[in-house]
Amino acid sequence: MSMVLDGIRVVELAEALAGPYGAMLLGDLGADVIKVERNGSGDQSRGWGPPFVGTESAYYLATNRNKRSITLNYDHPFGAEILQRLLSTADVFICNQPSKLSLQRRGLDPETLRAKYPRLIYCSISGYGFTGPKAEQPGYDILAQAEAGVMSFTGDPDGGPLRFPIAIADMTTGMYSAMGILGALFARERNGKGDYLDMALFDSQLTWLANVGSSYLNAGVSPHRWGNAHPNIVPYQLFRGSDARFFVVGVGTQEQWRRLVGILGAEELVSDARFANNAARNQNREQLIPILQGKFDSLPSSDWLAKLKGADIPAAPIQTVGEALGDAQTLARGLVVELEHPTLQSAKSIANPIRFRERPIIYRMPPPLLGEHSRSILFELKYSESEVALAMKEACRAGA
């Protein structure tokens, strides 16, 4: 079955999360993704554990399916020549080396490669990009979360700043990179020219400000920490039942508000001027929330969830990771991918959420072992048997 990116080759010279995640998304769409890894250790995320599954870290398994791996010492003359030959066959190059000087020394900087391969789409991923006063500084997810303002309003009202526990800056940069690459591929169909994407964790994380950023830019209003509550919609937060189990309720319309007070047996709240509309409820949330929690204290959370569902009021339980991955909706939508693996019984990961009808995503390959495809890739690049043997000895061998 044909896929969206059939015939597109991506060379990934990236580690950890942002670059590998973006490359995996392209691999899911059908691109031939070749992961170029350092001899010996490979992608640093291979060592990020525990947990480990056999010899593989669970972290690495999360972002590297639908790829092939070649180990390459591109500081070795033969390794450098192999990488250039590989790039000559590529449509896309993803690189997360933040030092322009290091790239220039190896002939891998965007200016050199784009002049050499005019159809190549070069995607650089770094902490801050190649312009501005922080260009080429080391960039990590936690730095982006801190400097982009997100941590300043994350957490409980009386607590300190909190880092979101998933690497949201890395993942967002990976997604925007994949989106930009798709746009560049589409443009290349029209003009025959490649492009250069200068992607940064800081830039991508800043987009998470969204409506909060708009509030500051347009109204001069800075956000506060609201914990699990919403700054603009009330009630829209956590509650708990008599069994002390938490659930969330989101009341986004006035009609939903009327239905909520109906099932709570608190119709008097409808005529209370303090809670007459969302703006009033927002101003008086400190009086309203304890009243609502007092009502919820009368029944177990499961009973309330049933009642809320019956009244068509948005609500959901707080599920553990295990409960979420085993949820009936997760299973019905095929959101867990399980692939045969050469050394593990299987490798599982979260599915790509894009759903095509005509050219569906096919999960073809598990995350590769380090250098698993070195020989086959070299033969594809038209190296002879003796050259492949030499490469495996010198340029591709572990520890070179």
C-alpha positions as CSV (number, residue, x, y, z in Angstrom):
1,M,0.0,0.0,0.0
2,S,1.4,3.4,-0.9
3,M,2.0,6.0,1.8
4,V,2.1,9.8,1.8
5,L,5.9,10.1,1.8
6,D,6.8,7.1,-0.3
7,G,10.1,7.8,-2.1
8,I,11.2,10.5,0.3
9,R,14.5,9.8,2.1
10,V,15.3,11.5,5.5
11,V,18.8,11.5,6.9
12,E,18.6,12.0,10.7
13,L,21.8,13.1,12.4
14,A,20.1,13.9,15.7
15,E,19.9,12.6,19.2
16,A,17.6,12.5,22.3
17,L,14.1,13.7,21.5
18,A,13.2,16.7,19.2
19,G,15.0,15.6,16.1
20,P,14.4,11.8,16.4
21,Y,10.7,12.5,17.2
22,G,10.2,14.7,14.2
23,A,12.0,12.1,12.0
24,M,9.9,9.3,13.4
25,L,6.7,11.3,12.4
26,L,8.0,11.4,8.9
27,G,8.9,7.7,9.0
28,D,5.3,7.0,10.1
29,L,4.2,8.8,7.0
30,G,6.3,6.5,4.8
31,A,9.6,8.3,4.5
32,D,12.8,6.1,4.5
33,V,14.5,7.5,7.6
34,I,18.2,6.7,8.0
35,K,19.4,7.4,11.5
36,V,23.2,8.2,11.5
37,E,24.6,7.3,14.9
38,R,27.9,7.7,16.6
39,N,30.1,4.6,16.8
40,G,30.0,2.8,20.0
41,S,27.2,4.5,22.0
42,G,24.9,5.8,19.3
43,D,22.0,8.1,20.2
44,Q,22.4,9.3,23.8
45,S,18.8,8.3,24.6
46,R,19.9,4.6,24.2
47,G,21.4,5.0,27.7
48,W,18.6,7.0,29.3
49,G,17.2,4.6,31.8
50,P,16.1,2.7,33.7
51,P,13.8,1.3,32.6
52,F,15.6,-0.8,30.1
53,V,14.0,-3.6,28.1
54,G,16.8,-6.0,27.4
55,T,19.6,-3.9,26.0
56,E,17.3,-1.1,24.9
57,S,16.1,1.9,26.9
58,A,12.4,2.5,27.0
59,Y,13.1,6.1,26.2
60,Y,14.8,5.3,23.0
61,L,12.1,2.9,22.0
62,A,9.6,5.7,22.2
63,T,10.9,7.9,19.3
64,N,12.7,5.7,16.8
65,R,10.4,3.3,15.0
66,N,10.2,3.2,11.2
67,K,13.9,4.0,10.9
68,R,17.1,2.3,9.9
69,S,20.4,2.8,11.7
70,I,23.9,3.2,10.4
71,T,26.9,3.8,12.6
72,L,29.4,6.2,11.1
73,N,32.5,8.0,12.2
74,Y,32.2,11.1,10.0
75,D,35.4,12.5,11.3
76,H,37.1,9.6,9.5
77,P,37.8,10.5,5.8
78,F,35.9,7.4,4.6
79,G,33.1,8.0,7.0
80,A,32.8,11.6,5.9
81,E,32.7,10.4,2.2
82,I,29.9,7.9,3.1
83,L,27.9,10.6,4.8
84,Q,28.2,12.9,1.8
85,R,27.1,10.1,-0.6
86,L,24.2,9.4,1.7
87,L,23.2,13.1,1.7
88,S,23.4,13.1,-2.1
89,T,20.5,10.7,-2.1
90,A,18.5,12.5,0.6
91,D,15.4,14.7,0.4
92,V,15.7,15.9,4.0
93,F,18.5,16.3,6.4
94,I,17.7,16.7,10.2
95,C,20.6,17.8,12.3
96,N,20.7,19.0,15.9
97,Q,24.3,20.2,16.1
98,P,24.1,23.7,17.6
99,S,27.7,24.8,16.7
100,K,28.0,26.4,13.2
101,L,31.8,26.1,13.4
102,S,31.6,22.4,14.1
103,L,29.2,21.9,11.1
104,Q,31.4,24.1,8.8
105,R,34.5,22.1,9.8
106,R,32.8,18.9,8.7
107,G,31.1,20.4,5.6
108,L,27.7,19.9,7.1
109,D,26.6,23.5,7.6
110,P,23.4,24.5,5.8
111,E,25.1,26.9,3.3
112,T,27.6,24.2,2.1
113,L,25.0,21.4,1.8
114,R,22.3,23.5,0.2
115,A,24.8,24.8,-2.4
116,K,25.9,21.2,-3.0
117,Y,22.5,19.6,-3.1
118,P,20.0,22.3,-4.1
119,R,16.9,20.1,-3.7
120,L,17.8,19.2,-0.1
121,I,15.6,20.4,2.7
122,Y,17.9,21.1,5.7
123,C,16.3,21.1,9.1
124,S,18.5,22.4,11.9
125,I,17.2,21.8,15.5
126,S,18.9,23.6,18.4
127,G,18.0,25.3,21.7
128,Y,17.9,28.8,20.4
129,G,18.5,28.7,16.6
130,F,21.4,30.3,14.7
131,T,20.4,33.9,15.2
132,G,19.9,36.1,18.3
133,P,22.1,36.7,21.4
134,K,21.6,33.1,22.6
135,A,22.5,31.4,19.4
136,E,24.5,28.3,19.8
137,Q,24.1,28.1,23.5
138,P,23.2,24.6,24.8
139,G,19.5,24.1,24.9
140,Y,17.5,21.6,26.9
141,D,13.8,21.1,27.4
142,I,13.8,22.4,31.0
143,L,15.6,25.6,29.9
144,A,13.0,26.2,27.2
145,Q,10.1,25.6,29.6
146,A,11.7,28.1,32.0
147,E,12.7,30.8,29.6
148,A,9.6,30.7,27.5
149,G,7.4,31.7,30.5
150,V,5.5,28.4,30.7
151,M,6.8,27.4,34.1
152,S,5.9,30.8,35.6
153,F,2.2,30.0,35.7
154,T,2.4,26.2,36.0
155,G,1.6,24.8,39.5
156,D,-0.6,25.4,42.5
157,P,-1.5,29.0,43.4
158,D,0.5,28.8,46.6
159,G,3.4,26.8,45.2
160,G,6.4,27.4,43.1
161,P,7.0,27.0,39.3
162,L,6.6,23.5,37.9
163,R,8.2,21.9,35.0
164,F,5.8,19.9,32.9
165,P,6.9,16.3,33.4
166,I,7.0,15.4,29.7
167,A,9.6,17.1,27.4
168,I,7.0,19.4,25.8
169,A,9.6,21.7,24.2
170,D,11.3,18.8,22.5
171,M,8.1,17.2,21.3
172,T,6.7,20.5,20.1
173,T,9.9,21.3,18.2
174,G,9.8,17.8,16.6
175,M,6.2,18.3,15.5
176,Y,6.8,21.8,14.1
177,S,9.9,20.5,12.3
178,A,7.9,17.7,10.7
179,M,5.2,20.2,9.7
180,G,7.8,22.6,8.3
181,I,9.5,19.8,6.3
182,L,6.2,18.7,4.8
183,G,5.5,22.3,3.8
184,A,9.0,22.5,2.2
185,L,8.5,19.3,0.4
186,F,5.2,20.6,-1.0
187,A,6.9,23.9,-2.1
188,R,9.7,21.9,-3.8
189,E,7.1,20.1,-5.9
190,R,6.3,23.6,-7.4
191,N,9.7,25.2,-7.7
192,G,12.2,22.3,-7.6
193,K,14.2,23.9,-4.8
194,G,15.0,22.8,-1.2
195,D,14.8,25.0,1.8
196,Y,16.4,25.6,5.2
197,L,14.5,25.4,8.5
198,D,16.2,27.0,11.6
199,M,14.1,25.3,14.4
200,A,14.6,26.2,18.1
201,L,13.3,24.7,21.3
202,F,12.8,28.2,22.7
203,D,10.7,29.3,19.7
204,S,8.5,26.3,19.7
205,Q,7.9,26.4,23.5
206,L,7.0,30.1,23.2
207,T,4.0,29.0,21.1
208,W,2.5,27.3,24.2
209,L,1.7,30.7,25.6
210,A,-1.1,30.9,23.0
211,N,-4.1,32.7,24.6
212,V,-2.0,33.6,27.7
213,G,0.5,35.3,25.4
214,S,-2.3,37.1,23.7
215,S,-3.7,38.3,27.0
216,Y,-0.3,39.9,27.8
217,L,0.4,41.3,24.3
218,N,-3.1,42.7,23.8
219,A,-4.4,43.5,27.3
220,G,-1.2,43.7,29.4
221,V,-2.5,40.9,31.7
222,S,0.1,38.4,33.1
223,P,-1.1,34.9,34.1
224,H,-1.2,33.5,37.6
225,R,-0.8,29.9,38.8
226,W,-4.3,28.3,38.9
227,G,-3.3,24.7,39.6
228,N,-5.9,22.5,37.9
229,A,-8.4,25.3,37.5
230,H,-8.9,27.4,34.4
231,P,-8.2,31.1,34.4
232,N,-11.2,32.0,32.2
233,I,-13.8,29.3,32.7
234,V,-15.5,28.3,36.0
235,P,-16.1,25.5,37.0
236,Y,-13.4,23.8,34.9
237,Q,-11.2,21.8,37.3
238,L,-10.7,18.9,39.6
239,F,-13.3,17.6,42.1
240,R,-13.5,14.5,44.2
241,G,-16.2,12.2,45.3
242,S,-17.0,10.7,48.7
243,D,-14.5,7.9,47.9
244,A,-11.7,10.6,47.6
245,R,-11.1,9.7,43.9
246,F,-10.6,12.7,41.7
247,F,-12.3,13.6,38.4
248,V,-12.5,16.6,36.2
249,V,-15.5,18.7,35.1
250,G,-15.5,21.3,32.4
251,V,-18.5,23.6,32.2
252,G,-18.0,25.6,29.1
253,T,-21.6,26.9,28.4
254,Q,-24.4,28.4,30.4
255,E,-26.7,25.4,29.5
256,Q,-24.1,23.0,30.9
257,W,-24.1,25.1,34.0
258,R,-27.8,24.8,34.4
259,R,-27.6,21.0,33.9
260,L,-24.8,20.7,36.4
261,V,-26.7,22.5,39.2
262,G,-29.7,20.4,38.4
263,I,-27.9,17.0,38.9
264,L,-26.3,18.5,42.1
265,G,-29.7,19.5,43.5
266,A,-28.5,23.1,43.8
267,E,-31.0,24.9,41.6
268,E,-30.7,27.9,43.9
269,L,-27.3,28.7,42.4
270,V,-28.9,29.5,39.0
271,S,-30.7,32.6,40.5
272,D,-27.7,33.6,42.6
273,A,-26.3,36.8,41.1
274,R,-22.7,35.8,42.1
275,F,-22.9,32.8,39.7
276,A,-25.3,34.1,37.1
277,N,-22.9,33.7,34.2
278,N,-19.3,32.6,33.6
279,A,-17.8,36.1,34.2
280,A,-19.6,36.2,37.6
281,R,-18.6,32.7,38.5
282,N,-15.0,33.6,37.6
283,Q,-15.0,36.6,39.9
284,N,-16.6,34.6,42.7
285,R,-14.9,31.2,42.3
286,E,-13.6,31.2,45.9
287,Q,-17.2,31.1,47.1
288,L,-18.5,28.8,44.4
289,I,-16.0,25.9,44.3
290,P,-16.4,24.9,48.0
291,I,-20.2,24.8,47.5
292,L,-19.8,22.5,44.5
293,Q,-17.3,20.3,46.3
294,G,-19.7,20.0,49.2
295,K,-22.3,18.6,46.8
296,F,-19.8,16.2,45.2
297,D,-18.9,14.9,48.7
298,S,-22.2,13.1,48.9
299,L,-21.5,10.3,46.4
300,P,-18.5,8.3,45.0
301,S,-16.8,9.6,41.9
302,S,-18.1,6.8,39.7
303,D,-21.7,7.8,40.5
304,W,-21.0,11.4,39.7
305,L,-19.3,10.5,36.5
306,A,-22.3,8.5,35.4
307,K,-24.6,11.3,36.3
308,L,-22.5,13.9,34.5
309,K,-22.3,11.7,31.4
310,G,-26.1,11.2,31.5
311,A,-26.5,15.0,31.6
312,D,-24.1,15.5,28.8
313,I,-21.7,17.5,30.9
314,P,-18.0,17.1,30.0
315,A,-16.3,15.1,32.8
316,A,-13.6,12.4,33.1
317,P,-11.8,10.4,35.7
318,I,-8.1,10.9,36.5
319,Q,-6.6,7.8,35.0
320,T,-3.2,6.4,35.6
321,V,-0.9,5.8,32.6
322,G,-1.8,2.1,32.7
323,E,-5.5,2.9,32.8
324,A,-5.1,5.4,29.9
325,L,-3.1,2.9,27.7
326,G,-5.7,0.2,28.5
327,D,-8.7,2.4,28.0
328,A,-11.4,1.0,25.7
329,Q,-11.0,4.1,23.5
330,T,-7.3,3.6,23.3
331,L,-7.8,0.0,22.1
332,A,-10.6,0.8,19.7
333,R,-8.5,3.5,18.0
334,G,-5.4,1.3,17.8
335,L,-3.3,3.8,19.7
336,V,-0.7,1.4,21.0
337,V,1.7,0.0,18.4
338,E,3.4,-3.3,18.9
339,L,6.2,-4.4,16.5
340,E,8.4,-7.4,16.3
341,H,11.9,-6.6,17.5
342,P,15.1,-8.5,16.6
343,T,16.2,-8.9,20.3
344,L,13.1,-8.1,22.3
345,Q,9.9,-10.1,22.1
346,S,8.2,-6.9,20.9
347,A,8.6,-3.1,21.0
348,K,5.5,-1.1,21.9
349,S,5.0,2.6,21.4
350,I,2.2,5.3,21.2
351,A,0.7,5.4,17.8
352,N,0.8,8.4,15.5
353,P,-2.5,10.2,15.9
354,I,-2.8,11.2,12.2
355,R,-5.5,9.1,10.5
356,F,-5.6,8.9,6.7
357,R,-8.3,7.0,5.0
358,E,-6.6,6.5,1.6
359,R,-3.0,6.1,2.6
360,P,-3.0,5.0,6.2
361,I,0.1,5.0,8.4
362,I,2.0,1.6,8.4
363,Y,4.2,0.7,11.2
364,R,6.9,-1.1,9.3
365,M,10.0,-1.3,11.5
366,P,10.8,-1.4,15.2
367,P,13.4,1.0,16.6
368,P,16.6,-0.2,15.1
369,L,19.6,-1.7,16.9
370,L,22.7,0.4,16.9
371,G,24.1,0.1,13.3
372,E,21.7,-2.7,12.5
373,H,21.4,-1.6,8.8
374,S,24.9,-0.3,8.2
375,R,25.8,-3.0,5.6
376,S,22.6,-2.8,3.7
377,I,22.7,1.0,3.5
378,L,26.2,0.9,2.2
379,F,25.3,-1.6,-0.5
380,E,22.3,0.7,-1.5
381,L,24.8,3.5,-1.9
382,K,26.6,1.4,-4.5
383,Y,29.7,0.5,-2.5
384,S,31.4,-2.7,-3.5
385,E,31.8,-5.7,-1.3
386,S,35.4,-4.8,-0.5
387,E,34.5,-1.1,0.2
388,V,31.7,-2.3,2.5
389,A,34.1,-4.5,4.3
390,L,36.6,-1.7,4.7
391,A,33.9,0.7,5.9
392,M,32.7,-1.8,8.5
393,K,36.3,-2.1,9.7
394,E,37.2,1.6,9.7
395,A,34.4,4.1,9.3
396,C,31.4,2.2,10.7
397,R,32.8,0.0,13.4
398,A,31.9,0.5,17.0
399,G,34.6,2.4,18.9
400,A,36.1,4.0,15.8
